[in-house]
Amino acid sequence: MINFRYHIVSLMAVFLALSIGIVLGVTFGAPVNAGIATQAEADRKQVQDLRAELDRRNALDEYRDAWATRAGQQLTDGELAGTRVGLVAMPDAQAGVLDALGTAVTDAGGTLTSTTRINANAYDPTKVDELNSALEPYATPLGLDAAMSPGTRFGLALGWALGDKDIPDSDAGIDEIRRSLTRASLVDIDDEGVGQAQLLVVVTAKSEPRPTAETLVAHVEADVALKKHVVGVVLAGPNSDNIEGTDVFTARNESAAVELLSTVDVADLPSGVSTVVLAGKEQLLGRQGHYGGLAKADNPLPALPVR
C-alpha cells in the first residue's frame, strides 16, 4: 500500500530528476522547455503543500501521543499498587515497547520483579530434545506429561520460575528451574530480587518477521500455561500497523487463550501502554478482555473504573 509519506518521497524524486535534467542542460525545443518549467513549478508547489501537510500530521501525532501519555498516567495511577509484575519479552520483542511498559508498571504503583527474555530456541521444533532435557528433572513437581505439547511444557516451567501461584513454600525449586532454563539457552532472566510475580505482561513482536503458524501456536500454548502459576497474564502486542501473523491475533482465535488471557494489540502506542496496565488490573480481579483497535478486539480499553 502506498502511504502518504511514500507519496511525498516519490514526488520529490520526480521533481529532483526534472531539476537535474534542466541543470545539466538537456536540450529540448522551446515549447518542451516551457512545458517542463511549468510542470516543475507545479511539482514544486505540490511538494511544498504536501510537506506542509506532512508537518501538520506529524505535529498532530506528537500531540496525540503526548495527550495519551499524560492522560494515561492519571488513568492508571495506583492501579497496580502492591502488585508484583514480571515482564516477559518474546523473541523479536521491541526494546522500546518493553521499556515503556516497565515504566508504566512502576508509574502505576507496581513492583517490577523480573524481566525475562525468551530465546527463539524455546520454540524451535529442532531443539525439542534440549527443552525436554532441561525440564525432565522437574517433570513431577511441574506436573508435566508426555501428552503435553512442547509449548505447554515450557510455559508451565517458566510460570513456575517467575510466578507465585501454586508454588511450594521453598524457593529452591524455583532457583533450580531458572538455572536449568538458562543453561539450556531458553531464557535470560534479569531478577530484581523482590519476589515472584502475581501478574505477567508478555511483550510480543510485530508481524514481521512472521513466525510459522506452528510457532505462533506454540507461543500461545506457553502463554496459556503461564496462567497456572500467576494470577494474571496480558499479551502486549506492538501491532498497530498489522495484526496478522502475531501472537495477539493467534490468541484471539484460540478458545483457551480467549477465555484465560487478556490481549492488547496497540502496545506500541502510548494509549496502548495504558491499556495494558488496565488490562492487567482486570486480570488481577479475575476478569479478561481483548483490547485495542484491530481484529477481534472487544473494546478499546476495559470499562472504567476497573473495579
C-alpha positions, 0 to 999 in steps of 0.5 A: 500500500502506498502511504502518504509519506511514500507519496511525498518521497516519490514526488520529490524524486520526480521533481529532483530528476526534472531539476537535474535534467534542466541543470545539466542542460538537456536540450529540448525545443522551446515549447518542451522547455516551457512545458517542463518549467511549468510542470516543475513549478507545479511539482514544486508547489505540490511538494511544498503543500504536501510537506506542509501537510506532512508537518501538520500530521506529524505535529498532530501525532506528537500531540496525540501521543503526548495527550495519551501519555499524560492522560494515561498516567492519571488513568492508571495511577495506583492501579497496580499498587502492591502488585508484583509484575514480571515482564516477559519479552518474546523473541523479536520483542521491541526494546522500546515497547518493553521499556515503556511498559516497565515504566508504566508498571512502576508509574502505576504503583507496581513492583517490577520483579523480573524481566525475562527474555525468551530465546527463539530456541524455546520454540524451535521444533529442532531443539525439542530434545534440549527443552525436554532435557532441561525440564525432565528433572522437574517433570513431577513437581511441574506436573508435566506429561508426555501428552503435553505439547512442547509449548505447554511444557515450557510455559508451565516451567517458566510460570513456575520460575517467575510466578507465585501461584501454586508454588511450594513454600521453598524457593529452591525449586524455583532457583533450580528451574531458572538455572536449568532454563538458562543453561539450556539457552531458553531464557535470560532472566534479569531478577530484581530480587523482590519476589515472584510475580502475581501478574505477567505482561508478555511483550510480543513482536510485530508481524514481521518477521512472521513466525510459522503458524506452528510457532505462533501456536506454540507461543500461545500454548506457553502463554496459556500455561503461564496462567497456572502459576500467576494470577494474571497474564496480558499479551502486549502486542506492538501491532498497530500497523498489522495484526496478522501473523502475531501472537495477539491475533493467534490468541484471539482465535484460540478458545483457551487463550480467549477465555484465560488471557487478556490481549492488547494489540496497540502496545506500541502506542502510548494509549496502548501502554495504558491499556495494558496496565488496565488490562492487567488490573482486570486480570488481577480481579479475575476478569479478561478482555481483548483490547485495542483497535484491530481484529477481534478486539472487544473494546478499546480499553476495559470499562472504567473504573476497573473495579 
